[in-house]
Amino acid sequence: MQAPPAWLMAMMARMPAPLQQRVQALLMRAMQDMYLPALATVPVAWFLAYVPHFMKFGVILSKQRVTEYNNQDPRSTDYAQFGPSEKLIRRLLACHQNALEGFPAFAFAVLMCKMQKVKPLEAFQLCLRYLIARVLYIAFYAAGTNDAVAALRSLAWMDSYASIARLYGKALSAAPAKR
């Protein structure tokens, strides 16, 4: 097993003692379970799925007519009442729903990689690629007011799903062959 990189050790030396201890404990856990970094991306992906939802809620609350938001039945809210922000609110809602649709596939792919003992670094790299693609997807979806941005959004979406497919592919290729 390799020692941590020098830059990490230098950064840790500047931390307060209690934080150093927590980081060391986390590093020890990661060294015991090499899949911990890949598994840690699952709650991050779940959080990212809710970023557009909270952005949508922020846009709604920032409008003058906050009292017209129906918190008792939020799905019945007529977004047309928010004027020019209606399209942004609808895009953020669609972005949130899309993330929730893809999350189970990602989480299960990560678990399959752990169960089939895929190389931990390969799994983690694909997980990071998925997260980066999702962050770009959210940004492009929120800003998507023209065809060029919509095309970039579609590319980010395809890359995130390609990452999921590659995670499944790695897990399936690592599975023992039955005879």
C-alpha positions as CSV (number, residue, x, y, z in Angstrom):
1,M,0.0,0.0,0.0
2,Q,1.3,3.4,-0.9
3,A,1.9,6.3,1.5
4,P,-0.4,9.3,1.0
5,P,1.0,12.0,-1.4
6,A,3.3,14.7,0.0
7,W,0.8,17.5,-0.8
8,L,-1.9,15.7,1.3
9,M,0.5,15.3,4.2
10,A,1.5,19.0,4.0
11,M,-2.2,20.0,3.9
12,M,-3.0,17.8,6.9
13,A,-0.1,19.3,8.9
14,R,-1.8,22.7,8.7
15,M,-5.1,21.4,10.0
16,P,-6.2,21.8,13.6
17,A,-5.5,18.6,15.7
18,P,-9.1,17.4,16.0
19,L,-9.6,17.7,12.2
20,Q,-6.3,15.9,11.6
21,Q,-7.6,13.0,13.7
22,R,-10.9,12.8,11.8
23,V,-9.1,13.0,8.4
24,Q,-6.7,10.3,9.5
25,A,-9.6,8.1,10.7
26,L,-11.3,8.6,7.3
27,L,-8.1,7.7,5.4
28,M,-7.7,4.6,7.5
29,R,-11.2,3.5,6.7
30,A,-10.6,4.2,3.0
31,M,-7.5,2.1,3.1
32,Q,-9.4,-0.7,4.7
33,D,-12.3,-0.5,2.2
34,M,-10.9,0.6,-1.1
35,Y,-14.5,1.0,-2.4
36,L,-15.3,3.8,0.1
37,P,-14.6,6.6,-2.3
38,A,-16.8,5.2,-5.0
39,L,-19.6,4.4,-2.4
40,A,-19.2,8.0,-1.1
41,T,-20.3,9.4,-4.5
42,V,-23.8,7.9,-4.1
43,P,-25.0,10.4,-1.4
44,V,-23.3,13.1,-3.5
45,A,-25.3,12.1,-6.5
46,W,-28.5,12.1,-4.3
47,F,-27.7,15.6,-3.1
48,L,-27.1,16.7,-6.7
49,A,-30.5,15.4,-7.7
50,Y,-32.0,17.9,-5.3
51,V,-30.0,21.0,-6.2
52,P,-32.4,21.9,-9.1
53,H,-35.4,21.4,-6.8
54,F,-33.9,23.9,-4.2
55,M,-33.0,26.3,-7.0
56,K,-36.6,26.1,-8.3
57,F,-37.9,26.8,-4.8
58,G,-35.5,29.7,-4.4
59,V,-36.7,31.2,-7.7
60,I,-40.3,30.8,-6.6
61,L,-39.6,32.4,-3.2
62,S,-37.7,35.3,-4.7
63,K,-40.7,36.5,-6.6
64,Q,-43.0,39.3,-5.2
65,R,-46.1,37.1,-5.1
66,V,-44.8,34.5,-2.6
67,T,-48.3,34.1,-1.1
68,E,-49.5,32.6,-4.4
69,Y,-47.3,29.6,-4.0
70,N,-49.5,26.7,-2.8
71,N,-47.4,24.9,-0.2
72,Q,-50.4,22.7,0.8
73,D,-50.5,21.3,-2.8
74,P,-47.2,22.4,-4.4
75,R,-47.8,20.3,-7.6
76,S,-50.9,22.3,-8.4
77,T,-49.0,25.6,-8.5
78,D,-49.5,27.4,-11.8
79,Y,-46.0,28.4,-12.8
80,A,-47.4,30.9,-15.4
81,Q,-48.0,33.3,-12.5
82,F,-44.3,33.8,-12.1
83,G,-44.0,35.4,-15.5
84,P,-40.6,35.3,-17.2
85,S,-39.3,32.9,-14.5
86,E,-41.9,30.3,-15.6
87,K,-39.6,28.6,-18.1
88,L,-36.7,28.5,-15.7
89,I,-38.9,27.0,-13.0
90,R,-40.1,24.3,-15.4
91,R,-36.6,23.5,-16.6
92,L,-35.4,23.2,-13.0
93,L,-38.3,20.9,-12.2
94,A,-37.6,18.7,-15.2
95,C,-33.9,18.6,-14.3
96,H,-34.7,17.5,-10.8
97,Q,-37.1,14.8,-12.1
98,N,-34.5,13.5,-14.6
99,A,-31.9,13.2,-11.8
100,L,-34.3,11.2,-9.7
101,E,-35.0,8.9,-12.6
102,G,-31.3,8.2,-13.1
103,F,-30.2,7.9,-9.5
104,P,-31.3,4.3,-8.8
105,A,-29.4,3.1,-11.9
106,F,-26.2,4.9,-10.7
107,A,-26.5,3.7,-7.1
108,F,-27.0,0.1,-8.2
109,A,-24.1,0.2,-10.7
110,V,-21.8,1.4,-7.9
111,L,-23.0,-1.4,-5.6
112,M,-22.5,-4.0,-8.4
113,C,-19.0,-2.8,-8.9
114,K,-18.3,-3.4,-5.2
115,M,-20.0,-6.8,-5.2
116,Q,-18.1,-7.9,-8.3
117,K,-14.8,-6.5,-7.0
118,V,-14.1,-4.1,-9.9
119,K,-10.8,-2.3,-9.5
120,P,-11.7,0.4,-7.0
121,L,-9.9,3.2,-8.8
122,E,-11.6,2.5,-12.1
123,A,-15.0,2.5,-10.3
124,F,-14.2,5.8,-8.5
125,Q,-13.1,7.4,-11.7
126,L,-16.3,6.5,-13.5
127,C,-18.3,7.7,-10.5
128,L,-16.5,11.1,-10.6
129,R,-17.1,11.3,-14.3
130,Y,-20.8,10.7,-13.6
131,L,-20.9,13.5,-10.9
132,I,-19.1,16.0,-13.2
133,A,-21.5,15.2,-16.0
134,R,-24.4,15.7,-13.7
135,V,-23.1,19.1,-12.4
136,L,-22.7,20.2,-16.0
137,Y,-26.1,18.9,-16.9
138,I,-27.7,20.9,-14.1
139,A,-25.8,24.1,-15.2
140,F,-26.8,23.6,-18.8
141,Y,-30.4,22.8,-18.0
142,A,-30.7,25.9,-15.8
143,A,-29.1,28.1,-18.5
144,G,-30.7,26.3,-21.4
145,T,-32.4,29.0,-23.4
146,N,-31.0,28.3,-26.8
147,D,-30.2,25.3,-29.0
148,A,-26.4,25.4,-28.4
149,V,-26.9,25.1,-24.6
150,A,-29.6,22.4,-25.1
151,A,-27.1,20.4,-27.2
152,L,-24.4,20.7,-24.4
153,R,-27.0,19.6,-21.9
154,S,-27.8,16.6,-24.0
155,L,-24.1,15.7,-24.3
156,A,-23.7,16.0,-20.5
157,W,-26.8,13.8,-20.0
158,M,-25.4,11.2,-22.5
159,D,-22.0,11.2,-20.7
160,S,-23.6,10.7,-17.3
161,Y,-25.6,7.7,-18.6
162,A,-22.5,6.4,-20.5
163,S,-20.7,6.5,-17.2
164,I,-23.5,4.4,-15.6
165,A,-23.3,2.0,-18.6
166,R,-19.5,1.6,-18.2
167,L,-19.9,1.0,-14.4
168,Y,-22.4,-1.9,-15.3
169,G,-20.0,-3.1,-18.0
170,K,-17.1,-3.2,-15.6
171,A,-19.2,-5.0,-13.0
172,L,-20.4,-7.6,-15.5
173,S,-17.0,-8.2,-17.0
174,A,-15.6,-8.7,-13.5
175,A,-18.3,-11.3,-12.6
176,P,-17.1,-14.8,-12.5
177,A,-18.1,-17.0,-15.4
178,K,-20.5,-19.8,-14.6
179,R,-20.0,-23.1,-16.3
